Amino acid sequence: MSATSGRRAPAPTSGLYDHALRLHRRTPDGPLPRGGKPYPGGRRPRPEPPEDYRTAGVPVARLLDEHFAQPLAQPRGLAQAFREVHVPIHPDEHIAGAAHRAAPERARRTGRWLVRHGYEESTVTVGLALLAAVGTADDAPLIRTIGLLSDTFGPLAAHALERTEGGAAHLLWLADRVTGWGRVHVVEALCRLDDPATHPWLLRKAIDGDFLNGYFAGKVATAARLHEVLPELGQDRGLLDHTGQLLRMLTHSAGMGMALRHYPHAATVLAAHARHAGGPPPTVERFCVVATLALHLATESAEYSGCTEAQREAILASYLALLDREDWYATARAALAAQNSWLLWFADFSESGLRLWVFEDWKAAADGAGEGR
């Protein structure tokens, strides 16, 4: 069946773009609630991809070629054309080829219509793929808005904005408003751009605590040249805290992205962080970060931590001295008394590799209370 034939089912009253825009207006400075789910009209099961992923976009490209071969065919004729084919959500050379084979303005107009009015994921994805191939800076607001539904459209939105003039600013806007896998694609695009204007954000906001940050933590440290701004750690609390979170992520990112042992500046950054970590007032979050790093250094080899043995011992000693400092001890003890779930778990998890006074005293007190009952 051609791209423009077949009976059309009634369309939902709201397209995906309008859905994203409506939710965005409720939370203009942050991610959409639940990532924008559920989508209007429900979600159709996606057709299975081919065994050879390299051919995934071939059926879509064929439908687009058929459509563009008809001079009078309108974009709305593609509204349901992709229901029965697998549509890749990542950049695809075959779909991009179809976009470039068409007249540029017609391909852009088609992409814009499909993104703006499409009510099925497959339809909007194809429109976004067209804009990722031939869109202009004028399309950036449209792309970033649909990119807020980032689980589905994050990969193509990030790719489209990356290749758009002035795309760094739009990627930063989107990065502040997406989480999960969508954030992975947007942050990785920012790292690939290697634009100095993005470095302040990358150095202070890229890591949000999600375990998926492990895919890009090493890329952030490298692209933003973290090792070059270490003198600022003593004066920039946001940079210091983010550096700790980034190092924490690198300790368990093996299998996802760059691990601490593969980061060439690991020893230098760890030493700088250990030197400055005790400057700000202690918080539970800061205690957790330093405790995690100390446990890693205490239980892993120096090589696994990207250090020499002398460096590992010196950095670990600094962290341990900080964790046992009176004000840090008091902060952790209060959190334990308040049944902080992470600290309670960590106290047991770290017992064989990291002996801290606050945990020893807490367990002794708990054992004493148990014996007194």
N, C-alpha and C positions, 0 to 999 in steps of 0.2 A: 504494500500500500504506500503511495507517495506521501510526502510530508504534508500535502494540503488536502488529501482526500479522507473520507471516513466521517461518520457521524460524530458530533461533539456532544459530550455530556454537559449538563448544566454546570456552570462555573460557580464556585463559592463566591460569596459577596465580598470577600476581602482577599486580596493577593498577599503574597509573602512580604513584599516591600511595605505595603501599608501596615501590615501586622508589626513588622520591625519598627517602623517609624512611630506607630502608636505607643508601643512599649518604651521606646527610647525617650519619648516626651515625658514619661512618668519618672524615669531615672536617667536624666540627661548626662550625668557625670560618672556613671558607673555601668557595669554590665546589665544586660536585660535579666529580669527575674527568670530563673531556671533556664537561662540561655535562650529564652524566647519560646520554649516548648510549653504546651503542645502547639503545633502549627495549626492554622485554621484549616478546617476540612479534613483533619486527620492526616496520617502519613501512609502512602501506598508502599507496599513492599517493593524494594528495588530489584529489578531483574539481576540475575547472577552475572558476574563478570566472566569474560572468556578465560580459558586456561592460560593463554598467553596474554599477559597484561599489556604487552606492547601493542596489541591490536584493539584495546578496549574502546578507543574512540572512532574506529573505522565505521561502524553503522551510523553513528551520529554525523560524521563528516559526509557520508553518502546522502543522508536526508537533507543536510544543509546544501550540498551541491545541487540536489534536485530542486530545492526551493529557489536558490539563487539563479538557476537556469531559466526560471519563469519570470520574465521582466515585470509582470503585473502582480505577482504574488505578494501578499501583504504579511507582515510579521505575525498577525493574529492567526494566520493559517498554521503556524507552528505551535499553537498553544497546547495541543495534546499530541503532537507528533512523536514525542519521545517516551511515551508511556511504556512501550514494550521493548525498549532497548536499554542496555546498561549505559548510564552516563557517568563518566569519571568525574570525581570532584576535585581532582588535581589537574594541573596543566597537562594538556595532551597535544602532541604534535599533529595528529590527524585533524583534530577540530581546529587547531590554529591554522593548519594548511587550508582548510575550507574557508576560514575567515579571510585569509590573504588572497585566495582565488577570486573572491567576490569583489565587487566595486567597494572601495573602502568606506564611503559614506553610507552605502546601503547596509554593509555588514554592521557598522556602528549603530545605525538606526534600528536594525533588527535586534541587536543585543540590548539596546536601551529599552525597547518595548518589552522584550521578554523578561528583563529584570524588573521593570517597573510594574508590569501587569500580570506576570505569571503567577499562577496559584498552585502549581505543582513544583516540587523540588527539581525534577528533571528539567523542566522548562526554564526555570530561573538559572539553573546551573549552566545550561547551554548559552543563555544570554550573557552570563558572567564570563564564560569562556571566550565568547566573541569579543567582549570588551577588554579582556585580558590580552587578546591578540592585537586588536586594532583601536582600542579606546584612546581617548585623549584626556588631557587634564580636566576638561569640562565634565568628564564622567566620574571624577573622583568622589563628589558627594553622594552620587547614586551608589557607587561601588562600596564605599565605606558604610553606608546605611544598611545595605543588604548583608554586608560582612559582619554586622552585629549578631546575626544568626550564625555564629562562627563554627559550630560543630559541623554544619553542612557546607557553608560558603566561605569559611575562613581561608582555606588553601588558595582558592582562586582569587579571592579579594586581595589577599596579601601579595600574590604574584602580580595582579593587575596594578596595584598601587606602587609596587616596587619599580615597575617599568614606566610609570607615569611621571612626567615632569612635575617637580614639587611633591613627589609622592612621600617623602620622608615625613613631612608635617601631617599628612593624612594617616600614615601608618602609626605615628605617635598618638594621634587622636583615637584610633581604633584600639591600640594596645592598652590604653587606659580603660577600655570598655568591653574587653573580652577576657575569658578565662579558659582553662582547660586546653584542649587541642587547638582551638582557635588562637589562643595566646602563643602557643608554640610556633605556629606558622607566621604570625605577625612579627614576633621577636626575631625569629631566624631571618626574615626579610630585612629587618632593620640592621642586623649584623652583616648581611651581605652588602647592603648599601655602603657601609663604611663611611658614613657621613658624620663629620665631627659634631654637627648640630644635634645628633641623636645621642651622643655619648653621655651627657648629663642624665638623661632619662635611663639609659641602659645601666649606668653606674649606681642609680639610686632607686629604681622602680621595677626593673625587669623581673626580679625574683619575687614572686608573691606567695611562696610557701607550698604550692601544689607540687606533688612529686614529679609531675611532667616537666617541671623546670629543669630536671636533670638532662633533658634533651638539648637544652641550649645554654646551660650555665657556663660551660667552658667557652662557647662561642662568644658569649657576652664579655667574659673576662678578657678574651683575646681581641675582639673587635673594638672594645671601648678602651683598650690599653690600660687596664686596671693598675698594672705595675708602675705606670708612669705618674699616677696621682696619689701614691701612697703618702707623700709628705702632707697631704691635705686631711688625712684621717684624724689628726688631733684636733682640727678645727671644724670638721664637717660631720656632725653626728649621723645624719642620714646616710652619708657615704660609708661611715664606719659600720653602722648596723647592716646595711645592704651587703657590704663586703663579708661580714660574718655569715649572713644567710647564704651568700654565694659559695663560700668555702664549705659550709655545712652541706650544701647540695652536692658539691664535688666529691664529698667523702662517700656518697652512695649512688653515684650516677653511672657506674660501670654497667655496660650493657645498653645504656641509653645514649650517652654522649661521652664527652671527654671526662675522664676521672682525674682525681687529684694527682695521681702519680704521673699522668701524662701532661699536666699543665706545667709548662717550662718555668714559670715564675712562682710555683707553689711555695717553696721555702721562704722566698722574699716576702710574699704577701702574708703568709701565716705569721712570720716574725713581726711584721708591721702591725697586723691585727692584734696579736698578743701584747704588743707594746702599748697599744692605745685603748684596748678593750675596757680597761678599768677606769677610764676617764669619766664617762657619763655615769649617772646614778644607776645602780643595778635594777633590773626588771626581771621578771620571770622569763621573758623571751630571751633576754641577753644571757641569762644563766643557762638556758637550754642550749643556745648556740655554742657557748664556750664549753659546756659539759660534753656536747657531742664531739666537738673537735678534740678535746682532751682524751676522750675515750678512743677515738680513732688513732691518735698518736700513741696511746698507751698499749693498744692491742695489735696494731699493724706494724709491719717493718718500716724502717726509715725510707727504703726505696719505694714502698707502696704509698708513702705520703709525699713523695717528691722531694725528700730531704736527705742530707747526710745524717749519720747517726748522731753527730755532735749537734747538728741543727735540730733534729727531732727532740733530743733530750732538753735542750735549752728552751724550746718553744713549749714543750709539755710542762716544764717546771714553772714557766710564767703563767700558764693557764691554771695549773693546780694551786699556785699561790693566790691567784685571783678568786678562784672558787671557794677557797677556805677563808678569804678575807671576811672580817666581821660583818660588814654591811651586806655582802653577797650571801653569806651564811644565813643572815636574818631574813633576807628576801626569800630564799628557797625554803627555809623552815616555815615561814608563814604560808607559803603556797602549799606545802605538804599538809599543814594543819587544815587548810581549806580544801583538801582532797583534790589538788590539781592532778588530773588524770595522767598527763604526760610525765610529770615528775615521779608520781607513784610507780608508773611503768618503768621509767628509766632507773629508778633506785634499785629495782630487782634485776633489770636487764644488764646493768653495768657492774653488778656486784663482783664478778670474778675478774674484771679488768680495770676497775677504777674505784678506789676506796676514798670517798669524800667524808669529812667529818659530819656534814649535815645529814647524810644518809645513815651513817653509823649511829649518830645520836637519835635520829628519828626511829630507827629500828629498835634501838635499846629501850627507848621510851615506850614504844608500842608493845614490846615484849614484856616490859615491866607492868604495864597496865593490864596485859592479859593474865599475868601471874597473880595480880592482886584481886582479880574477880573471883 
